[in-house]
Amino acid sequence: MDRESRAAAEAVVRELVADRPPADAALALAELATKAVAELQRLARQQADAHRGREQWGAWAKLANVARKGVLDLASCRDAAREVQLRRGE
């Protein structure tokens, strides 16, 4: 990722959490991470299918597998953030 793209991504994250209570910010970040990794997994899976039988297939398949694990882990993260948000008044 080039410097400009990295700065844009960081700006999106900062804007997402700006002026939010911590529990709301945590849930917003968990939702963003879940959506981003799900999109990465979809893209990688499509590319692995498109490159089947070619040299690039292994790299795309590896990325799809790792991203799939990330999707599962981030679902748990999102659930935990929802629990934090629900329990913030306790």
N, C-alpha and C positions, 0 to 999 in steps of 0.2 A: 504494500500500500504506500503510495507516495505521501509526502508530507501534507499536501493540500487535502487529500481524501481523509487522512487520519484526523486532521484538524476539523473537517466537516463532521466526521463521526463523533468526535469529542463534543462538538457544539450541540449536536442532536441530544446527546446524553445529558449534558448540562442543562439544556432547555427543558428536557423531560422532567427533571427533578427540581428545577428552580421553584422556590416558594411552596414546595409541598412538604407536609409533615413527613417525618422519617418513614412511618409505616406506609404511607401512600407512595412515597418515592421508591421504597423497596419493591412494592408490587409493580409499579410502572417499569422499573428496571428489569424485574423478572419477566414481565410480559414481553418487553422489547427483546430481551435475550432469547426467550423461547421462540418468538417469531423469526428472529434473525437466523438462529441455528436451524429451525425447520426449513427455512428458505434455502439455506446452504445445503442441507441434506437433500432437498428436492432437486436442486441444480446438479449436485454431485451424482446423484442417482441417474438423472437424465444423461449426463455426460458419460458416465460409466456404460450405460446402455448403448450410447452412440459410438463409443470407442471399443466395444467388445471385439476381442480378437486382435486388437492393435496394441502397440507399445504403451500408449497412454492409459489403457484400461485399468491396469493395476493401481496407478496413482489415484484415478478417479474413484475406483471401487473402495480403496482404503479411506479416502476422504468421506465417502458416503457412509461407510461403516462407523467411522469415528463420530461423524455428525449425528448419526442415528442414536448412538450412545448419549451424545450431548442433549438431544431432544428428550430422551427419557430422564436424564438427570435434571434437566431444566424444568420438566414437568413437576418434579418433586420440589425444586426450588420455588417455583411459582405457587405451589400448594402451601409451602411453609410461609411465604410472604403473605398469602391470603390469611393464614392463621394469625400472623402477627397483626395484620390489619384488623381482623375481627376482635382480637383480644386487647387492642390498644386502650380501650376504655376500662379494662378491669383493674 
